[in-house]
Amino acid sequence: MIKQIIKPLVSMRNSNNEQSEQINQCFFGEKIKVIKSTTQWDYIKLVSDGYQGWIKSKCIDSYIEHTHIISQNNTLIYMEPNSKSLGLGFLPMGANITIKSINNNWIEIFLNNNFEYESAFLLNNNITEINGKIDDWVKTAQSFLNTPYLWGGRSYQGIDCSALIQISLKLSGVFFPRDTNLQMLYPKSTINDNSIKRGTLIFWDGHVGVMINNNLLLHANGYHMKVIIEDLNIVKKRIQSKILMTLNL
């Protein structure tokens, strides 16, 4: 059964209880397939990347086609096309939306029964077309600088290393898997310091970051507990394990 996420940000868990490990997060409007259900939980698969886990049943509803995607880190939505009107919450980067109408610099989007209102407004410079492409995906990744590190996180409220890469590439129109071990199945390039440049992905066992130039690495990590830019040589010394591969997209 195909449905969609109807809350801004939903924890996906390893099993069907609140204390279970968060393994991922789902965005508003993400298309899902319900595999099995219990009284309060559903075991679902994200259609975009096949990721599977348990979410609360109240977080999903009927699927509608989407027109645009949120392209800013944390976009506030309002009751009226006015920044002084009542705030109705937020939508994270990567959330899928459907435009109802356009009002100058504001757009009206459909909501659902998760909200008190049927629709909301947000600035139209916070979105891109569902199949649109942002040219500089590394710049998108850099916009998460100082975001807290969160295992299984995918948003500006908290993010992990592989989600930082996946979400940033998604906005540039590139499909990339969710977890590091699957990301590493992409074609490898030779590990050669001379080939490292802006946009090169650097993989260790269970960790990934992206180079913003030939010296500096941007990555979400548990050592600093946030997204940070560091000299690649410092990171290599601290991790104390060899780079497994690099990847130039």
C-alpha positions in Angstrom: 0.0 0.0 0.0 1.5 3.3 -1.1 1.2 6.3 1.3 3.2 9.3 2.4 4.6 10.9 5.5 2.3 13.6 6.9 4.5 15.1 9.8 7.5 17.3 9.2 10.1 14.9 10.5 9.5 11.3 11.7 11.8 8.9 13.4 12.2 5.5 11.8 13.1 2.9 14.4 14.6 -0.5 14.5 11.6 -2.0 16.2 8.1 -0.9 17.1 8.6 0.9 20.3 9.7 4.4 21.3 12.9 3.3 23.1 14.2 1.4 20.0 17.2 2.8 18.1 16.5 5.5 15.6 17.9 4.2 12.3 16.7 7.0 10.0 14.2 9.8 9.6 11.4 10.4 7.1 10.3 13.8 5.7 6.9 15.3 5.1 5.6 14.1 1.8 8.1 11.2 1.3 6.5 8.4 -0.6 6.4 5.1 1.4 5.2 1.5 1.0 3.5 0.0 4.0 4.8 -3.6 4.4 3.0 -4.6 7.6 1.1 -3.0 10.5 0.4 -3.4 14.2 -2.0 -1.4 16.4 0.1 1.8 16.5 3.1 1.1 14.3 3.8 0.4 10.6 6.8 -1.3 9.1 7.5 0.8 5.9 9.9 1.2 3.0 10.9 4.5 1.6 10.2 4.4 -2.1 13.2 6.8 -2.8 16.0 4.6 -1.5 14.4 1.4 -0.2 15.2 2.1 3.5 13.0 0.1 5.9 12.0 0.5 9.5 9.2 1.1 11.9 7.3 4.4 12.2 4.2 5.5 14.2 1.0 4.8 12.2 -0.4 8.3 12.9 2.5 9.7 10.8 1.2 8.5 7.5 -1.8 9.0 5.2 -2.9 8.8 1.6 -0.4 9.7 -1.1 -0.8 12.7 -3.3 1.5 13.8 -6.2 4.1 16.4 -5.4 5.3 19.3 -7.4 8.3 20.7 -5.4 10.9 20.0 -2.8 12.1 22.1 0.1 15.6 23.3 -0.7 16.4 25.2 2.5 17.6 23.7 5.8 14.6 24.6 7.9 11.6 26.3 6.3 8.9 27.9 8.4 5.3 27.7 7.2 2.6 30.3 8.0 -1.2 30.6 8.2 -1.1 33.6 5.9 1.3 34.9 3.2 2.9 37.2 5.8 5.9 36.5 8.1 4.0 38.1 11.0 1.1 35.7 10.7 0.7 32.5 12.9 3.5 30.1 12.4 2.3 26.5 11.7 5.6 24.7 12.1 8.5 23.9 9.8 9.5 21.6 6.9 13.0 20.3 6.6 15.2 20.2 3.5 14.1 17.3 1.3 10.4 17.5 2.2 8.0 17.1 -0.7 5.2 19.5 -1.2 2.3 20.2 -3.5 1.6 23.8 -4.6 -2.0 25.0 -4.3 -1.5 28.6 -5.4 1.1 31.3 -5.9 0.7 34.8 -4.3 3.6 37.1 -5.3 6.6 35.9 -3.3 4.6 33.4 -1.4 3.2 30.0 -2.3 0.3 28.1 -0.7 0.8 24.4 -0.2 -1.5 21.6 0.7 -1.3 20.2 4.2 -3.3 17.3 5.7 -5.2 16.1 8.7 -1.9 16.2 10.8 -2.3 20.0 10.9 -5.2 22.2 12.1 -5.3 24.0 8.7 -5.7 22.5 5.2 -3.0 24.7 3.7 0.0 26.9 4.6 2.2 29.5 3.1 6.0 29.7 2.6 8.4 31.9 0.6 8.9 30.6 -2.9 12.7 31.0 -2.7 12.7 28.0 -0.3 11.8 25.5 -2.9 12.8 23.9 -6.1 10.9 21.8 -8.6 10.6 18.1 -7.7 13.0 17.2 -10.6 15.1 20.3 -10.4 18.8 20.4 -9.8 20.9 22.7 -7.6 24.3 23.1 -9.3 26.6 23.2 -6.4 25.8 20.2 -4.1 28.9 20.9 -1.9 27.5 24.3 -1.1 24.3 22.6 0.0 26.3 20.3 2.3 28.2 23.4 3.7 24.8 24.9 4.7 24.7 22.2 7.4 27.8 23.5 9.0 27.6 23.3 12.9 24.4 21.2 12.7 24.4 18.8 15.6 25.5 15.2 15.0 22.6 12.7 15.4 22.7 9.0 14.7 20.0 8.3 12.1 19.4 12.1 11.6 18.6 13.6 8.3 17.8 17.3 9.0 19.2 20.6 10.3 18.0 19.6 13.8 20.5 16.7 13.7 22.3 14.7 10.9 24.8 11.9 10.5 27.6 11.6 8.0 25.9 9.6 5.3 22.7 11.5 5.4 24.6 14.8 4.9 25.9 13.4 1.6 22.6 11.8 0.5 20.5 14.9 1.1 22.9 17.3 -0.5 23.2 15.1 -3.6 19.4 14.7 -3.7 19.0 18.4 -4.2 21.3 18.3 -7.2 19.3 15.5 -8.8 21.7 12.7 -7.9 20.4 9.5 -6.3 22.7 8.2 -3.6 22.0 5.4 -1.0 21.4 6.2 2.7 24.1 4.3 4.5 27.9 4.5 4.1 28.3 0.8 3.3 25.9 1.1 0.4 27.4 4.4 -0.8 30.7 2.6 -1.1 29.3 0.2 -3.6 29.4 3.0 -6.2 32.4 2.8 -8.6 35.6 3.5 -6.9 38.3 5.9 -8.0 42.0 5.5 -7.3 43.1 6.6 -3.9 45.5 9.3 -5.0 46.1 12.6 -3.2 46.4 14.3 -6.6 42.8 13.4 -7.5 41.3 14.9 -4.4 39.4 18.1 -5.1 36.1 19.9 -4.2 33.3 17.3 -4.2 35.5 14.3 -3.7 33.9 11.8 -1.2 36.3 10.3 1.3 35.3 6.9 2.9 36.6 5.2 6.0 35.0 2.1 7.5 31.6 3.4 8.6 32.3 7.1 7.8 32.1 9.5 4.9 32.9 13.2 4.3 33.2 15.5 1.3 36.1 17.7 0.4 35.4 21.4 0.0 38.9 21.8 -1.6 42.0 19.6 -1.9 42.8 20.0 1.9 39.6 20.5 3.9 37.0 17.9 4.7 33.3 18.6 5.6 31.7 15.9 7.7 29.2 15.1 10.4 30.9 13.2 13.1 30.6 12.0 16.7 34.0 13.3 17.8 32.9 16.9 17.5 29.2 16.0 17.7 28.4 18.3 14.8 29.1 19.1 11.1 32.6 20.6 10.9 35.3 21.5 8.4 38.7 20.0 9.2 42.1 19.5 7.6 42.0 16.0 6.0 45.4 15.1 7.5 44.1 15.8 11.0 41.1 13.6 10.4 43.2 10.8 9.1 45.5 10.9 12.2 42.5 10.9 14.6 40.6 8.1 12.9 43.7 5.9 12.8 42.6 3.8 10.0 43.3 4.0 6.3 41.0 5.6 3.8 39.1 2.8 2.1 38.2 4.7 -1.0 37.6 8.0 -2.6 34.8 8.9 -5.1 34.6 11.7 -7.5 31.0 12.2 -8.7 
